[in-house]
Amino acid sequence: MGSEVELGEGGVAGNALLPALARAPEGSIQLADGYSFRTRAEQLAGVRGRSLAQVLMAQ
């Protein structure tokens, strides 16, 4: 059974993602493997999320 995840300000983003990004220390790496979460983090919080592959390649 598939379900649609709401990533708007009133859904997952507003209730969990945005508060977590706001609490993250400056300069921390934001791991966001899903394209939609990376996009929302950038659009709503101005935070650039990275995929796991990007993080591992930077090591």
C-alpha positions in Angstrom: 0.0 0.0 0.0 1.7 3.2 -1.1 1.2 6.4 0.6 2.0 10.0 -0.3 4.3 11.8 2.1 3.4 15.5 2.6 6.6 17.6 2.4 5.0 21.0 2.7 5.3 23.3 5.7 2.3 21.6 7.5 3.5 18.0 6.8 6.7 16.1 7.4 8.8 19.1 6.5 7.1 21.5 8.9 6.8 19.0 11.7 10.1 17.2 11.6 12.5 18.3 8.8 12.5 22.0 9.3 12.9 21.9 13.1 15.7 19.4 12.8 17.5 21.6 10.3 17.1 24.6 12.5 18.7 22.7 15.5 21.6 21.4 13.4 25.0 22.9 14.3 26.4 25.3 11.7 28.6 23.6 9.2 27.0 20.1 9.8 26.4 17.8 6.8 22.7 17.3 6.0 22.2 13.8 4.7 19.1 13.6 2.4 19.2 10.8 0.0 15.7 11.5 -1.5 15.6 14.2 -4.2 12.3 15.6 -2.8 13.8 16.0 0.7 16.9 17.7 -0.7 14.7 20.0 -2.7 12.4 20.9 0.2 15.3 21.5 2.6 16.8 23.9 0.1 13.5 25.6 -0.8 12.1 26.0 2.8 15.3 26.3 4.9 18.0 27.3 2.5 20.0 24.2 3.5 21.8 22.1 0.8 21.3 18.4 1.6 23.7 15.8 0.2 23.2 12.3 -0.9 25.1 9.5 0.8 27.2 9.0 -2.3 28.1 12.7 -2.3 29.2 12.5 1.3 31.3 9.4 0.8 32.9 10.7 -2.3 34.0 13.8 -0.4 35.9 11.8 2.1 
